[in-house]
Amino acid sequence: MAKLQKSIDKRNALVKATIELVNNNGFHATPMSKIAKMAKVSPATIYLYFENKQDLVNQTYIEVKAQYTSYAFETYNETMSVEEGFKLIWNRIADFKLKECENAMFLAQCDNTPMIDEESRQEGIKHLQPLLDLWERGRQEGIIKPLSDYLLYAYAINPLSFLMIIQKRGVFTLDKTHLEEAYQSAWSSIKVCQ
């Protein structure tokens, strides 16, 4: 049992080091040797868990995306109204991005660069299915604009990444009023005008 835990700890250390180094240096400036050094394992140990650097980054992306969406949808119920469900999910996403800043920054980098392969990207999208289903229900009910999921995400969710980054830089602080204004802007960008 202790051996299994040690193995899990090593893998987790590799994932954590990957997130930190990619966030600080970018994908291309993050060699496996640096990841191993930061994780305090031998470079050969990486290959016990991952095929190569691309596999390490892809698996890290999928794991972090799963944590992100698990948090986002934890208290969501499909019986909620479209607006109520969206508000809850949006606020949970905002909370995750502000509390789990390193993980959220890693996801933002992955979503905005070609460092993740398409298969892993599609796997990550599957984790968003409750939100995509909510939007589809909203389109069918005439509440959500008849736009693609990509456009809805770009207007309603992606601005949170920008806000998270400027807060991390110390340029802007998101207080409750700002978060409510950001939510209202997100909602009004995707809802059908009545």
Secondary structure in CASP SS format (residue, H / E / C, confidence):
PFRMAT SS
TARGET T0000
AUTHOR 0000-0000-0000
METHOD secondary structure of the structure
MODEL  1
M C 1.00
A H 1.00
K H 1.00
L H 1.00
Q H 1.00
K H 1.00
S H 1.00
I H 1.00
D H 1.00
K H 1.00
R H 1.00
N H 1.00
A H 1.00
L H 1.00
V H 1.00
K H 1.00
A H 1.00
T H 1.00
I H 1.00
E H 1.00
L H 1.00
V H 1.00
N H 1.00
N H 1.00
N H 1.00
G C 1.00
F C 1.00
H C 1.00
A C 1.00
T C 1.00
P C 1.00
M H 1.00
S H 1.00
K H 1.00
I H 1.00
A H 1.00
K H 1.00
M H 1.00
A H 1.00
K C 1.00
V C 1.00
S C 1.00
P H 1.00
A H 1.00
T H 1.00
I H 1.00
Y H 1.00
L H 1.00
Y H 1.00
F C 1.00
E C 1.00
N C 1.00
K H 1.00
Q H 1.00
D H 1.00
L H 1.00
V H 1.00
N H 1.00
Q H 1.00
T H 1.00
Y H 1.00
I H 1.00
E H 1.00
V H 1.00
K H 1.00
A H 1.00
Q H 1.00
Y H 1.00
T H 1.00
S H 1.00
Y H 1.00
A H 1.00
F H 1.00
E C 1.00
T C 1.00
Y C 1.00
N C 1.00
E C 1.00
T C 1.00
M C 1.00
S C 1.00
V H 1.00
E H 1.00
E H 1.00
G H 1.00
F H 1.00
K H 1.00
L H 1.00
I H 1.00
W H 1.00
N H 1.00
R H 1.00
I H 1.00
A H 1.00
D H 1.00
F H 1.00
K H 1.00
L H 1.00
K H 1.00
E C 1.00
C H 1.00
E H 1.00
N H 1.00
A H 1.00
M H 1.00
F H 1.00
L H 1.00
A H 1.00
Q H 1.00
C H 1.00
D H 1.00
N H 1.00
T C 1.00
P C 1.00
M C 1.00
I C 1.00
D C 1.00
E H 1.00
E H 1.00
S H 1.00
R H 1.00
Q H 1.00
E H 1.00
G H 1.00
I H 1.00
K H 1.00
H C 1.00
L C 1.00
Q H 1.00
P H 1.00
L H 1.00
L H 1.00
D H 1.00
L H 1.00
W H 1.00
E H 1.00
R H 1.00
G H 1.00
R H 1.00
Q H 1.00
E C 1.00
G C 1.00
I C 1.00
I E 1.00
K C 1.00
P C 1.00
L C 1.00
S C 1.00
D H 1.00
Y H 1.00
L H 1.00
L H 1.00
Y H 1.00
A H 1.00
Y H 1.00
A H 1.00
I C 1.00
N C 1.00
P H 1.00
L H 1.00
S H 1.00
F H 1.00
L H 1.00
M H 1.00
I H 1.00
I H 1.00
Q H 1.00
K H 1.00
R C 1.00
G C 1.00
V C 1.00
F C 1.00
T C 1.00
L C 1.00
D C 1.00
K H 1.00
T H 1.00
H H 1.00
L H 1.00
E H 1.00
E H 1.00
A H 1.00
Y H 1.00
Q H 1.00
S H 1.00
A H 1.00
W H 1.00
S H 1.00
S H 1.00
I H 1.00
K E 1.00
V C 1.00
C C 1.00
Q C 1.00
END
